[in-house]
Amino acid sequence: MKGLRRTLFHISYSMGNFANTIAYQVFGNRIQFYYVDILGLNAAVAGIIWTIYGVWNAVNDPLMGQVSDRTRTRMGRRVPYVLFGAIPLGLSFFLLWTPPGHSPWVLAAYFFAILFIFDTLYSLTMIAYNALFPEVAPTLRDRVDLSATREVMAVVALLLAYILAPILADTVGYVWMGAIMGTLVAIGYMISMIGVREAPLSEEEDEVGLIDALKIVFSSVPFRWFLGADLAKEYIWLVLGATLPFWRKYALGILGETQVFGMTMGPGDVEAILLGVPILLTAPCVLLWRPIVPRLGYRKTWIVASLIFIPAFLILAFAKDFYTALLGTIFVAPGLAGSMIMPFPVMSEIIDDDAARHGVRREGIFFGMAWGIVKLAYSAQGVLFASVMSATGYIAGSDVQPLSAIWGIRFLIGITPIIASLIIVYCMYKYPLGRKTGAQAVLVEGGSE
C-alpha cells in the first residue's frame, strides 16, 4: 500500500509538470509563428520584444522565487501560489491568442502587454511548484523516480502541445486552441497540489533579503555551471519548437496537402506526425534512462544524453523531404528524454549542497534565479531568429522564400542545437558535484536513512 500511495502521489504531483509543459511548449511552439507568420508582426519588432522580455525575466523570476521563500501561511510557502494561481494563469494563456486587431502597432502593443502578464503569472505559479520538488522527493531514489514520472506526464503534454494544438489551430482556430489548452493548464496545476503538505519551517530560517539571497546563490560554483548547461538545454527545446513550423513549411516545402504513407494530409497533420512519433518514443526513452542515472550519476548521464543529440540535428539541418525529416526527429527522442529527466535532480543536489553549507534551504530563490536566467534562452532564440531571418531575406507572410532564408532556417534548427549540446557537455564536465559514481551515491544515501 505504501508503494501504491507513493506512486499515486508522484502521478498527481506530476500533473503540475503536465500543466507547465503544455503552457510552455504550446507557447514556445506556436506563439512566434502565430504573431509573425500569420498575423504579420514584423520579425525585427518581435526580436525587440523578446529582448525586453528576457531582461524582465532576469528580474521577475528571482523575485517570484524570493516571494515564495519569504511567504508564511498555514498552507505553506509554495502551495497557495500554485493552488490559487492556476486559474488566472490558464486565463492569461488563453488571452495570448486573442489579439484585438491586425494593426501593426496595436498587435505589437498587445503582444508586449499580454506576454508580460502571462509570464508573471506563469513564473509565480511554476517556480512555487518546482520549489516543492526537493521537499516532496528527499532521497536520490525519490528524485529519480519522481523526475521520471514528471517527464512521462510531460511527454503526454508534449503530444497535446505538438500534435493536438496544431490540429486545433488549423481546424477550430487559435482562439479555441488557446481556450482548451488554457483549461488544461489550470486543471493540471490544481490537481498537482492534492496530498502536498509542506514541512514547517525551522526556527533557523531567517528571512534573507533579495540581494543577500542572490549573492548566496551566485556563490555556488555548481549552480553557475548548471546554469550554463540548463540555458543551452532550454535553447534546444525552444529553437526546435519555434523553428519547426517554418522548417516544415519552407525547408521541407510542405505548404498544403501532401501524400504521407499513402494518405493525403494537411500541413498541420504532417507537422503533428513529425513531432508525434518522436514524442511517443520519448516516454519509453525516459524509462530507459531511469536505471542509467543511478549508475552513471547526474553529470555523466547529462553529458551522454547531450552527445546523443548531435547525429539527429545533422539530419534535421539537411533534410529535404518528409521521410528524412521524420528520421531526424525520431533520432532526437533519446536526447530529449535525457535532457528532460536531468535538471531537477541536479538542481536538488545543488540546493542540498547549499543547505549543508549555510543551514538554510532556499529552493525558491534557486529555482527562481535558474528559471530567470534560463529564460534568457527565449531572448537568445528570439534575437537569433530575428537576426538570421532578417539577414537571410525572410519575407513575412509569403509562401515563397529565397534560398538564403531556407538555409537560415536549416541553420537554426540543425546547427545551433549542436553548438548548444556541446556547451552542455562542457558545463557538466566542469560541474563539481556528483564526482562519485551513482552506485556509491546510492550506498551513501541508503546508509544515512
VENSUL-V72087 format. One record per pair of residues at least 4 apart in sequence whose C-alpha atoms are under 8 Angstrom apart, sorted by the first residue. I is the first residue (numbers start at 1). GAP is how many residues later the second one is. D is the distance in whole Angstrom. If there is no record, write none. Layout:
i: (I & I)
gap: (GAP & GAP)
d: (D & D)
//
This chain:
i: (1 & 2 & 3 & 4 & 5 & 6 & 7 & 8 & 9 & 9 & 9 & 10 & 10 & 10 & 10 & 11 & 11 & 11 & 11 & 12 & 12 & 12 & 12 & 12 & 13 & 13 & 13 & 13 & 13 & 13 & 13 & 14 & 14 & 14 & 14 & 14 & 14 & 15 & 15 & 15 & 15 & 15 & 15 & 15 & 16 & 16 & 16 & 16 & 16 & 16 & 16 & 17 & 17 & 17 & 17 & 17 & 17 & 17 & 18 & 18 & 18 & 18 & 18 & 18 & 18 & 18 & 19 & 19 & 19 & 19 & 19 & 19 & 19 & 19 & 20 & 20 & 20 & 20 & 21 & 21 & 21 & 21 & 21 & 22 & 22 & 22 & 22 & 22 & 22 & 22 & 22 & 22 & 23 & 23 & 23 & 23 & 23 & 24 & 25 & 25 & 25 & 25 & 25 & 26 & 26 & 26 & 26 & 26 & 27 & 28 & 28 & 28 & 28 & 29 & 29 & 29 & 29 & 29 & 29 & 29 & 29 & 29 & 30 & 30 & 30 & 30 & 31 & 31 & 32 & 32 & 32 & 33 & 33 & 33 & 33 & 33 & 34 & 34 & 35 & 35 & 35 & 36 & 36 & 36 & 36 & 36 & 36 & 36 & 37 & 37 & 37 & 38 & 39 & 40 & 40 & 40 & 41 & 41 & 41 & 41 & 41 & 42 & 42 & 42 & 43 & 43 & 43 & 43 & 43 & 44 & 44 & 44 & 44 & 45 & 45 & 46 & 46 & 46 & 46 & 47 & 47 & 47 & 47 & 47 & 47 & 47 & 48 & 48 & 49 & 49 & 50 & 50 & 50 & 50 & 50 & 51 & 51 & 51 & 51 & 51 & 52 & 53 & 53 & 53 & 54 & 54 & 54 & 54 & 54 & 54 & 55 & 55 & 56 & 57 & 57 & 57 & 57 & 57 & 58 & 58 & 58 & 58 & 58 & 58 & 59 & 59 & 60 & 60 & 60 & 60 & 61 & 61 & 61 & 61 & 61 & 61 & 61 & 61 & 62 & 62 & 62 & 62 & 62 & 62 & 62 & 62 & 62 & 62 & 63 & 63 & 63 & 63 & 64 & 64 & 64 & 64 & 64 & 64 & 64 & 65 & 65 & 65 & 65 & 65 & 65 & 65 & 65 & 65 & 65 & 65 & 66 & 66 & 66 & 66 & 66 & 67 & 67 & 68 & 68 & 68 & 68 & 68 & 69 & 69 & 69 & 69 & 69 & 69 & 70 & 70 & 71 & 71 & 71 & 72 & 72 & 73 & 75 & 75 & 75 & 75 & 76 & 76 & 76 & 76 & 76 & 77 & 77 & 78 & 78 & 78 & 78 & 78 & 79 & 79 & 79 & 79 & 79 & 79 & 80 & 80 & 81 & 81 & 81 & 81 & 82 & 82 & 82 & 82 & 82 & 82 & 82 & 82 & 82 & 83 & 83 & 83 & 84 & 85 & 85 & 85 & 85 & 86 & 86 & 86 & 86 & 86 & 86 & 86 & 87 & 87 & 87 & 87 & 88 & 88 & 88 & 89 & 89 & 89 & 89 & 89 & 89 & 89 & 89 & 90 & 90 & 90 & 90 & 90 & 90 & 90 & 91 & 91 & 91 & 91 & 92 & 92 & 92 & 92 & 92 & 92 & 93 & 93 & 93 & 93 & 93 & 94 & 94 & 94 & 94 & 94 & 94 & 95 & 95 & 95 & 96 & 96 & 96 & 96 & 96 & 97 & 97 & 97 & 98 & 99 & 99 & 99 & 100 & 100 & 100 & 101 & 101 & 102 & 102 & 103 & 104 & 105 & 106 & 107 & 108 & 109 & 110 & 111 & 112 & 113 & 114 & 115 & 116 & 117 & 118 & 119 & 120 & 121 & 122 & 123 & 123 & 124 & 125 & 126 & 127 & 127 & 127 & 127 & 127 & 128 & 128 & 129 & 130 & 131 & 131 & 131 & 131 & 132 & 132 & 133 & 133 & 133 & 134 & 134 & 134 & 134 & 135 & 135 & 136 & 137 & 137 & 137 & 138 & 138 & 139 & 139 & 140 & 140 & 140 & 140 & 141 & 141 & 142 & 143 & 143 & 143 & 144 & 144 & 144 & 144 & 144 & 145 & 145 & 146 & 147 & 147 & 147 & 147 & 147 & 148 & 148 & 148 & 148 & 148 & 149 & 150 & 151 & 151 & 151 & 151 & 151 & 151 & 152 & 152 & 152 & 153 & 154 & 155 & 155 & 155 & 155 & 155 & 156 & 157 & 158 & 158 & 158 & 159 & 159 & 159 & 159 & 159 & 159 & 160 & 160 & 161 & 161 & 162 & 162 & 162 & 162 & 162 & 163 & 163 & 163 & 163 & 163 & 163 & 163 & 164 & 164 & 165 & 165 & 165 & 166 & 166 & 166 & 166 & 166 & 167 & 167 & 167 & 167 & 168 & 168 & 168 & 168 & 168 & 169 & 169 & 169 & 169 & 169 & 170 & 170 & 172 & 172 & 173 & 174 & 175 & 176 & 177 & 178 & 179 & 180 & 181 & 182 & 183 & 184 & 185 & 186 & 187 & 188 & 189 & 190 & 192 & 201 & 204 & 204 & 205 & 205 & 208 & 208 & 209 & 210 & 211 & 212 & 213 & 213 & 214 & 214 & 214 & 215 & 216 & 217 & 217 & 217 & 218 & 218 & 220 & 220 & 221 & 221 & 221 & 222 & 222 & 222 & 222 & 222 & 223 & 223 & 223 & 224 & 225 & 225 & 225 & 225 & 225 & 226 & 226 & 226 & 226 & 226 & 226 & 227 & 227 & 227 & 227 & 228 & 228 & 228 & 228 & 229 & 229 & 229 & 229 & 229 & 229 & 230 & 230 & 230 & 230 & 231 & 231 & 231 & 231 & 231 & 231 & 232 & 232 & 232 & 232 & 232 & 232 & 233 & 233 & 233 & 233 & 233 & 234 & 234 & 234 & 234 & 235 & 235 & 235 & 235 & 235 & 235 & 235 & 236 & 236 & 236 & 236 & 237 & 238 & 238 & 238 & 238 & 239 & 239 & 239 & 239 & 239 & 239 & 240 & 240 & 241 & 243 & 243 & 243 & 243 & 244 & 244 & 245 & 245 & 246 & 246 & 246 & 247 & 247 & 247 & 247 & 247 & 247 & 248 & 248 & 248 & 248 & 248 & 249 & 249 & 249 & 249 & 250 & 250 & 250 & 250 & 250 & 250 & 251 & 251 & 251 & 251 & 251 & 251 & 252 & 252 & 252 & 252 & 252 & 253 & 253 & 254 & 254 & 255 & 255 & 256 & 256 & 257 & 257 & 257 & 257 & 258 & 258 & 258 & 258 & 258 & 259 & 259 & 259 & 260 & 260 & 260 & 260 & 265 & 265 & 266 & 267 & 268 & 269 & 270 & 271 & 272 & 273 & 273 & 274 & 274 & 274 & 274 & 274 & 275 & 275 & 276 & 277 & 277 & 278 & 278 & 278 & 278 & 278 & 278 & 279 & 279 & 280 & 281 & 281 & 281 & 282 & 282 & 282 & 282 & 282 & 283 & 283 & 284 & 285 & 285 & 285 & 285 & 285 & 286 & 286 & 286 & 286 & 286 & 286 & 287 & 288 & 289 & 289 & 289 & 290 & 291 & 292 & 292 & 292 & 293 & 293 & 293 & 293 & 294 & 294 & 294 & 294 & 294 & 294 & 295 & 295 & 295 & 296 & 296 & 296 & 296 & 296 & 297 & 297 & 297 & 297 & 297 & 297 & 298 & 298 & 298 & 298 & 298 & 298 & 299 & 299 & 299 & 299 & 299 & 299 & 300 & 300 & 300 & 301 & 301 & 301 & 302 & 302 & 302 & 302 & 302 & 302 & 302 & 303 & 303 & 303 & 303 & 303 & 304 & 305 & 305 & 305 & 305 & 305 & 305 & 306 & 306 & 306 & 306 & 306 & 306 & 306 & 306 & 307 & 307 & 307 & 307 & 308 & 308 & 308 & 308 & 309 & 309 & 309 & 309 & 309 & 309 & 309 & 309 & 310 & 310 & 310 & 311 & 311 & 312 & 312 & 312 & 312 & 312 & 312 & 313 & 313 & 313 & 313 & 313 & 313 & 313 & 313 & 314 & 314 & 314 & 314 & 315 & 315 & 315 & 315 & 315 & 315 & 316 & 316 & 316 & 316 & 316 & 316 & 317 & 317 & 317 & 317 & 317 & 318 & 318 & 319 & 319 & 319 & 320 & 320 & 321 & 322 & 323 & 324 & 325 & 326 & 327 & 328 & 329 & 332 & 333 & 334 & 335 & 336 & 337 & 338 & 339 & 341 & 342 & 343 & 344 & 345 & 346 & 347 & 347 & 348 & 349 & 349 & 350 & 350 & 351 & 351 & 351 & 351 & 351 & 352 & 352 & 353 & 354 & 354 & 354 & 354 & 355 & 355 & 355 & 355 & 356 & 362 & 363 & 364 & 365 & 366 & 367 & 368 & 369 & 370 & 371 & 372 & 373 & 375 & 376 & 377 & 378 & 379 & 380 & 381 & 382 & 383 & 384 & 385 & 385 & 386 & 387 & 388 & 388 & 388 & 388 & 389 & 389 & 389 & 389 & 389 & 390 & 392 & 392 & 392 & 393 & 393 & 393 & 393 & 394 & 394 & 394 & 395 & 401 & 401 & 402 & 403 & 404 & 405 & 406 & 407 & 408 & 409 & 410 & 410 & 411 & 411 & 412 & 412 & 413 & 414 & 415 & 416 & 417 & 418 & 419 & 420 & 421 & 422 & 423 & 424 & 425 & 426 & 427 & 434 & 436 & 436 & 437 & 438 & 439 & 440 & 441 & 442 & 443 & 444 & 445)
gap: (4 & 4 & 4 & 4 & 4 & 4 & 4 & 4 & 4 & 185 & 186 & 4 & 136 & 139 & 140 & 4 & 138 & 139 & 142 & 4 & 179 & 180 & 181 & 182 & 4 & 137 & 178 & 179 & 180 & 181 & 183 & 4 & 132 & 135 & 136 & 139 & 178 & 4 & 135 & 138 & 173 & 174 & 176 & 177 & 4 & 113 & 172 & 173 & 174 & 175 & 176 & 4 & 133 & 134 & 136 & 137 & 171 & 172 & 4 & 132 & 135 & 136 & 138 & 139 & 167 & 170 & 4 & 138 & 165 & 166 & 167 & 168 & 169 & 170 & 4 & 106 & 165 & 169 & 4 & 5 & 133 & 136 & 137 & 4 & 5 & 135 & 136 & 138 & 139 & 159 & 162 & 163 & 4 & 70 & 158 & 159 & 162 & 4 & 4 & 133 & 136 & 137 & 216 & 4 & 5 & 135 & 136 & 139 & 4 & 4 & 210 & 213 & 214 & 4 & 133 & 209 & 211 & 212 & 213 & 214 & 215 & 216 & 4 & 136 & 211 & 212 & 4 & 211 & 4 & 5 & 210 & 4 & 5 & 209 & 212 & 213 & 4 & 5 & 4 & 5 & 6 & 4 & 5 & 6 & 7 & 10 & 360 & 361 & 4 & 359 & 360 & 359 & 63 & 64 & 356 & 357 & 4 & 5 & 63 & 66 & 67 & 4 & 62 & 354 & 4 & 343 & 346 & 347 & 353 & 4 & 342 & 343 & 346 & 4 & 63 & 4 & 62 & 336 & 340 & 4 & 332 & 335 & 336 & 338 & 339 & 340 & 4 & 335 & 4 & 63 & 4 & 328 & 329 & 332 & 333 & 4 & 328 & 329 & 331 & 332 & 4 & 4 & 63 & 326 & 4 & 321 & 322 & 323 & 324 & 325 & 4 & 321 & 4 & 4 & 315 & 316 & 318 & 319 & 4 & 311 & 314 & 315 & 317 & 318 & 4 & 313 & 4 & 60 & 63 & 312 & 4 & 62 & 63 & 66 & 307 & 308 & 310 & 311 & 4 & 302 & 303 & 304 & 305 & 306 & 307 & 308 & 309 & 310 & 4 & 147 & 302 & 305 & 4 & 59 & 60 & 63 & 300 & 301 & 304 & 4 & 59 & 62 & 63 & 298 & 299 & 300 & 301 & 302 & 303 & 304 & 4 & 144 & 298 & 299 & 302 & 4 & 297 & 9 & 10 & 13 & 60 & 296 & 8 & 9 & 293 & 294 & 295 & 296 & 7 & 137 & 5 & 6 & 7 & 4 & 5 & 4 & 4 & 5 & 122 & 123 & 4 & 121 & 122 & 123 & 124 & 51 & 121 & 4 & 50 & 51 & 53 & 54 & 4 & 49 & 50 & 114 & 117 & 119 & 4 & 5 & 4 & 43 & 44 & 47 & 4 & 42 & 43 & 44 & 46 & 47 & 107 & 108 & 111 & 106 & 107 & 110 & 4 & 4 & 36 & 39 & 40 & 4 & 39 & 99 & 100 & 101 & 103 & 104 & 4 & 96 & 99 & 100 & 4 & 33 & 98 & 4 & 29 & 32 & 33 & 36 & 93 & 96 & 97 & 4 & 91 & 92 & 93 & 94 & 95 & 96 & 4 & 88 & 91 & 92 & 4 & 22 & 25 & 26 & 29 & 90 & 4 & 25 & 85 & 86 & 89 & 4 & 81 & 84 & 85 & 87 & 88 & 4 & 19 & 83 & 15 & 18 & 19 & 22 & 82 & 77 & 78 & 81 & 77 & 8 & 11 & 12 & 6 & 7 & 10 & 5 & 6 & 4 & 5 & 4 & 4 & 4 & 4 & 4 & 4 & 4 & 4 & 4 & 4 & 4 & 4 & 4 & 4 & 4 & 4 & 4 & 4 & 4 & 4 & 4 & 245 & 4 & 4 & 4 & 4 & 237 & 240 & 241 & 244 & 4 & 236 & 4 & 237 & 4 & 232 & 233 & 236 & 4 & 231 & 4 & 211 & 215 & 4 & 9 & 214 & 229 & 63 & 64 & 60 & 5 & 6 & 9 & 4 & 5 & 4 & 306 & 4 & 205 & 302 & 305 & 4 & 301 & 4 & 4 & 201 & 202 & 4 & 146 & 149 & 197 & 201 & 4 & 145 & 4 & 4 & 194 & 195 & 197 & 198 & 4 & 138 & 139 & 142 & 193 & 4 & 4 & 4 & 132 & 135 & 186 & 189 & 190 & 4 & 131 & 134 & 4 & 4 & 4 & 124 & 125 & 127 & 128 & 4 & 4 & 4 & 5 & 121 & 4 & 5 & 116 & 117 & 120 & 121 & 4 & 5 & 4 & 5 & 4 & 109 & 110 & 113 & 114 & 4 & 106 & 108 & 109 & 110 & 112 & 113 & 4 & 108 & 4 & 12 & 16 & 4 & 102 & 103 & 105 & 106 & 4 & 101 & 102 & 105 & 4 & 5 & 6 & 8 & 9 & 4 & 5 & 6 & 7 & 8 & 4 & 98 & 4 & 5 & 4 & 4 & 4 & 4 & 4 & 4 & 4 & 4 & 4 & 4 & 4 & 4 & 4 & 4 & 4 & 4 & 4 & 4 & 4 & 4 & 155 & 156 & 155 & 156 & 4 & 5 & 4 & 4 & 4 & 4 & 4 & 152 & 4 & 151 & 155 & 4 & 4 & 6 & 148 & 149 & 5 & 6 & 4 & 134 & 4 & 210 & 211 & 4 & 128 & 209 & 210 & 211 & 4 & 124 & 127 & 4 & 4 & 202 & 203 & 205 & 206 & 4 & 120 & 121 & 201 & 202 & 205 & 4 & 143 & 146 & 147 & 4 & 195 & 196 & 199 & 4 & 194 & 195 & 196 & 198 & 199 & 4 & 113 & 144 & 194 & 4 & 142 & 143 & 144 & 145 & 146 & 4 & 145 & 188 & 189 & 191 & 192 & 4 & 106 & 187 & 188 & 191 & 4 & 140 & 141 & 143 & 4 & 142 & 143 & 145 & 146 & 182 & 185 & 4 & 181 & 184 & 185 & 4 & 4 & 139 & 140 & 143 & 4 & 5 & 142 & 173 & 174 & 178 & 4 & 173 & 4 & 4 & 166 & 169 & 170 & 4 & 169 & 4 & 26 & 4 & 5 & 163 & 4 & 5 & 159 & 162 & 163 & 166 & 4 & 5 & 6 & 7 & 23 & 4 & 5 & 6 & 18 & 4 & 5 & 149 & 150 & 151 & 156 & 68 & 69 & 155 & 156 & 158 & 159 & 67 & 68 & 69 & 70 & 73 & 67 & 68 & 4 & 13 & 12 & 144 & 10 & 11 & 7 & 8 & 9 & 10 & 5 & 6 & 7 & 8 & 9 & 4 & 5 & 6 & 4 & 5 & 10 & 62 & 4 & 5 & 4 & 4 & 4 & 4 & 4 & 4 & 4 & 4 & 53 & 4 & 48 & 51 & 52 & 55 & 4 & 54 & 4 & 4 & 53 & 4 & 51 & 52 & 53 & 54 & 55 & 4 & 54 & 4 & 4 & 49 & 52 & 4 & 51 & 52 & 54 & 55 & 4 & 54 & 4 & 4 & 48 & 49 & 52 & 53 & 4 & 48 & 51 & 52 & 54 & 55 & 4 & 4 & 4 & 48 & 49 & 4 & 4 & 4 & 5 & 9 & 4 & 5 & 8 & 145 & 4 & 143 & 144 & 145 & 147 & 148 & 142 & 143 & 144 & 4 & 5 & 141 & 142 & 143 & 4 & 137 & 138 & 139 & 140 & 141 & 4 & 44 & 47 & 48 & 136 & 140 & 4 & 47 & 129 & 130 & 132 & 135 & 4 & 128 & 129 & 4 & 37 & 41 & 4 & 36 & 37 & 40 & 122 & 123 & 126 & 4 & 121 & 122 & 125 & 126 & 4 & 4 & 29 & 30 & 31 & 33 & 34 & 4 & 29 & 32 & 33 & 115 & 116 & 118 & 119 & 28 & 114 & 115 & 118 & 4 & 24 & 26 & 27 & 4 & 22 & 23 & 25 & 26 & 27 & 109 & 112 & 4 & 108 & 111 & 4 & 20 & 4 & 16 & 17 & 18 & 19 & 20 & 4 & 15 & 19 & 100 & 101 & 102 & 104 & 105 & 4 & 14 & 100 & 101 & 4 & 9 & 10 & 12 & 13 & 99 & 9 & 12 & 13 & 94 & 97 & 98 & 93 & 94 & 96 & 97 & 98 & 92 & 96 & 5 & 6 & 9 & 4 & 5 & 4 & 4 & 4 & 4 & 4 & 4 & 4 & 4 & 4 & 4 & 4 & 4 & 4 & 4 & 4 & 4 & 4 & 4 & 4 & 4 & 4 & 4 & 4 & 4 & 20 & 4 & 4 & 84 & 4 & 83 & 4 & 10 & 11 & 12 & 15 & 4 & 9 & 4 & 4 & 5 & 6 & 7 & 4 & 5 & 6 & 7 & 4 & 4 & 4 & 4 & 4 & 4 & 4 & 4 & 4 & 4 & 4 & 4 & 4 & 4 & 4 & 4 & 4 & 4 & 4 & 4 & 4 & 4 & 4 & 4 & 27 & 4 & 4 & 4 & 17 & 20 & 21 & 4 & 5 & 16 & 19 & 20 & 4 & 12 & 13 & 16 & 8 & 9 & 11 & 12 & 7 & 8 & 11 & 6 & 4 & 5 & 4 & 4 & 4 & 4 & 4 & 4 & 4 & 4 & 4 & 5 & 4 & 5 & 4 & 5 & 4 & 4 & 4 & 4 & 4 & 4 & 4 & 4 & 4 & 4 & 4 & 4 & 4 & 4 & 4 & 4 & 4 & 5 & 4 & 4 & 4 & 4 & 4 & 4 & 4 & 4 & 4)
d: (6 & 6 & 6 & 6 & 6 & 6 & 6 & 6 & 6 & 8 & 7 & 6 & 6 & 7 & 8 & 7 & 6 & 7 & 8 & 8 & 6 & 5 & 8 & 7 & 8 & 8 & 7 & 4 & 6 & 7 & 8 & 6 & 8 & 7 & 5 & 6 & 6 & 6 & 8 & 7 & 5 & 6 & 6 & 5 & 6 & 7 & 5 & 4 & 8 & 7 & 5 & 6 & 6 & 8 & 7 & 6 & 8 & 8 & 6 & 7 & 5 & 5 & 7 & 5 & 8 & 6 & 6 & 7 & 7 & 4 & 7 & 8 & 5 & 6 & 6 & 7 & 7 & 8 & 6 & 8 & 6 & 6 & 7 & 6 & 8 & 5 & 7 & 7 & 6 & 7 & 8 & 7 & 6 & 7 & 7 & 7 & 6 & 6 & 6 & 7 & 6 & 8 & 7 & 6 & 7 & 5 & 7 & 7 & 5 & 7 & 6 & 6 & 6 & 8 & 8 & 7 & 8 & 4 & 5 & 8 & 8 & 8 & 6 & 8 & 8 & 7 & 6 & 8 & 6 & 8 & 6 & 5 & 7 & 7 & 7 & 8 & 5 & 6 & 5 & 6 & 5 & 5 & 4 & 6 & 6 & 8 & 7 & 8 & 7 & 6 & 5 & 7 & 7 & 8 & 6 & 6 & 7 & 7 & 6 & 7 & 7 & 6 & 8 & 7 & 6 & 5 & 8 & 7 & 8 & 6 & 6 & 8 & 7 & 6 & 7 & 6 & 8 & 7 & 7 & 6 & 8 & 5 & 5 & 8 & 5 & 8 & 6 & 7 & 6 & 6 & 6 & 7 & 5 & 6 & 7 & 6 & 5 & 8 & 7 & 7 & 6 & 6 & 7 & 7 & 6 & 6 & 5 & 8 & 7 & 5 & 7 & 8 & 6 & 6 & 5 & 7 & 7 & 7 & 7 & 8 & 5 & 6 & 8 & 7 & 6 & 7 & 6 & 7 & 7 & 7 & 6 & 6 & 7 & 8 & 5 & 6 & 6 & 5 & 6 & 8 & 6 & 8 & 8 & 4 & 4 & 8 & 8 & 6 & 6 & 7 & 8 & 7 & 6 & 7 & 5 & 7 & 8 & 8 & 6 & 6 & 7 & 6 & 7 & 8 & 4 & 4 & 7 & 7 & 4 & 7 & 6 & 6 & 6 & 5 & 7 & 6 & 8 & 6 & 6 & 8 & 6 & 6 & 6 & 8 & 7 & 7 & 5 & 7 & 7 & 6 & 8 & 5 & 8 & 6 & 6 & 6 & 6 & 7 & 8 & 7 & 7 & 8 & 6 & 8 & 8 & 8 & 8 & 7 & 5 & 7 & 7 & 7 & 6 & 7 & 7 & 7 & 8 & 8 & 6 & 8 & 5 & 7 & 6 & 6 & 6 & 8 & 5 & 7 & 6 & 6 & 6 & 7 & 7 & 7 & 5 & 7 & 8 & 6 & 7 & 8 & 6 & 6 & 7 & 7 & 5 & 7 & 6 & 6 & 6 & 8 & 5 & 8 & 6 & 7 & 8 & 6 & 7 & 6 & 6 & 8 & 8 & 8 & 7 & 6 & 8 & 4 & 6 & 8 & 6 & 5 & 6 & 8 & 6 & 8 & 7 & 7 & 7 & 5 & 8 & 8 & 8 & 6 & 7 & 8 & 5 & 7 & 7 & 5 & 5 & 8 & 5 & 8 & 7 & 8 & 7 & 6 & 7 & 8 & 8 & 6 & 5 & 6 & 6 & 7 & 6 & 7 & 8 & 7 & 8 & 7 & 6 & 7 & 6 & 6 & 6 & 6 & 6 & 6 & 6 & 6 & 6 & 6 & 6 & 6 & 6 & 6 & 6 & 6 & 6 & 6 & 6 & 6 & 6 & 6 & 8 & 6 & 6 & 6 & 6 & 7 & 6 & 6 & 8 & 7 & 7 & 7 & 7 & 8 & 5 & 5 & 6 & 6 & 8 & 6 & 8 & 8 & 6 & 8 & 5 & 8 & 8 & 8 & 8 & 5 & 5 & 7 & 6 & 7 & 6 & 7 & 6 & 8 & 7 & 7 & 6 & 8 & 6 & 6 & 8 & 6 & 6 & 7 & 8 & 8 & 7 & 6 & 7 & 6 & 6 & 6 & 8 & 7 & 7 & 6 & 6 & 7 & 7 & 6 & 6 & 6 & 6 & 8 & 7 & 8 & 6 & 6 & 7 & 5 & 7 & 6 & 6 & 6 & 6 & 7 & 7 & 6 & 7 & 6 & 6 & 8 & 7 & 5 & 7 & 8 & 6 & 6 & 7 & 5 & 6 & 5 & 8 & 6 & 8 & 6 & 6 & 7 & 6 & 8 & 8 & 4 & 7 & 7 & 6 & 6 & 8 & 6 & 6 & 8 & 6 & 6 & 8 & 8 & 7 & 6 & 6 & 6 & 8 & 5 & 6 & 7 & 7 & 5 & 4 & 5 & 8 & 8 & 6 & 8 & 7 & 6 & 7 & 6 & 6 & 6 & 6 & 6 & 6 & 6 & 7 & 6 & 6 & 6 & 6 & 6 & 6 & 6 & 6 & 7 & 8 & 8 & 7 & 8 & 7 & 6 & 8 & 6 & 6 & 6 & 6 & 6 & 6 & 6 & 7 & 6 & 8 & 8 & 6 & 7 & 7 & 8 & 6 & 7 & 7 & 7 & 7 & 7 & 8 & 8 & 6 & 6 & 6 & 6 & 7 & 6 & 8 & 6 & 7 & 7 & 5 & 7 & 7 & 6 & 6 & 8 & 8 & 7 & 7 & 7 & 6 & 6 & 7 & 7 & 6 & 7 & 7 & 6 & 6 & 7 & 4 & 8 & 6 & 7 & 6 & 7 & 7 & 7 & 6 & 7 & 5 & 8 & 8 & 6 & 6 & 7 & 5 & 7 & 7 & 6 & 7 & 7 & 7 & 7 & 7 & 6 & 7 & 8 & 6 & 6 & 5 & 7 & 8 & 7 & 7 & 7 & 6 & 5 & 7 & 8 & 6 & 6 & 8 & 7 & 7 & 6 & 8 & 6 & 7 & 6 & 8 & 6 & 6 & 8 & 6 & 7 & 7 & 6 & 6 & 7 & 6 & 7 & 6 & 7 & 7 & 5 & 6 & 8 & 6 & 7 & 8 & 5 & 7 & 6 & 8 & 7 & 5 & 5 & 5 & 8 & 7 & 8 & 8 & 8 & 7 & 6 & 8 & 6 & 6 & 8 & 7 & 7 & 7 & 5 & 5 & 7 & 8 & 8 & 8 & 7 & 6 & 6 & 8 & 6 & 5 & 6 & 5 & 4 & 6 & 8 & 5 & 5 & 6 & 8 & 5 & 5 & 6 & 6 & 7 & 8 & 8 & 6 & 6 & 6 & 6 & 6 & 6 & 6 & 6 & 5 & 6 & 8 & 7 & 8 & 7 & 5 & 7 & 6 & 7 & 6 & 6 & 7 & 6 & 6 & 4 & 8 & 7 & 5 & 7 & 7 & 8 & 6 & 8 & 6 & 6 & 5 & 6 & 7 & 5 & 7 & 7 & 6 & 6 & 7 & 6 & 6 & 8 & 6 & 8 & 5 & 7 & 8 & 7 & 8 & 7 & 6 & 8 & 7 & 8 & 7 & 6 & 8 & 7 & 5 & 6 & 6 & 7 & 8 & 8 & 4 & 6 & 8 & 7 & 7 & 4 & 5 & 6 & 6 & 6 & 5 & 8 & 6 & 6 & 8 & 8 & 6 & 4 & 6 & 7 & 7 & 6 & 7 & 8 & 6 & 8 & 6 & 7 & 7 & 7 & 6 & 8 & 8 & 6 & 7 & 8 & 6 & 7 & 7 & 6 & 8 & 8 & 7 & 6 & 7 & 5 & 6 & 7 & 6 & 7 & 7 & 5 & 8 & 5 & 7 & 8 & 6 & 8 & 7 & 5 & 7 & 7 & 7 & 8 & 7 & 7 & 7 & 8 & 8 & 7 & 6 & 6 & 8 & 6 & 8 & 5 & 8 & 7 & 7 & 6 & 6 & 7 & 7 & 8 & 6 & 5 & 7 & 8 & 5 & 5 & 6 & 7 & 7 & 7 & 5 & 7 & 7 & 7 & 7 & 8 & 6 & 7 & 6 & 7 & 7 & 8 & 5 & 8 & 6 & 5 & 7 & 7 & 7 & 5 & 5 & 6 & 6 & 4 & 7 & 7 & 8 & 5 & 5 & 8 & 7 & 7 & 6 & 6 & 6 & 6 & 6 & 6 & 6 & 6 & 7 & 6 & 6 & 6 & 6 & 6 & 6 & 6 & 7 & 8 & 6 & 6 & 6 & 6 & 6 & 6 & 8 & 6 & 6 & 8 & 6 & 8 & 6 & 7 & 7 & 7 & 7 & 6 & 8 & 6 & 6 & 8 & 8 & 7 & 5 & 5 & 5 & 8 & 8 & 6 & 6 & 6 & 6 & 6 & 6 & 6 & 6 & 6 & 6 & 7 & 8 & 7 & 6 & 6 & 6 & 6 & 6 & 6 & 6 & 6 & 6 & 6 & 7 & 6 & 6 & 6 & 8 & 6 & 8 & 6 & 5 & 6 & 7 & 8 & 6 & 5 & 5 & 6 & 8 & 7 & 7 & 6 & 6 & 7 & 5 & 6 & 6 & 7 & 7 & 6 & 6 & 6 & 6 & 6 & 6 & 6 & 6 & 8 & 5 & 6 & 6 & 8 & 7 & 7 & 7 & 6 & 6 & 6 & 6 & 6 & 6 & 6 & 6 & 6 & 6 & 6 & 6 & 8 & 6 & 6 & 6 & 6 & 6 & 6 & 6 & 6 & 6 & 6 & 7)
//
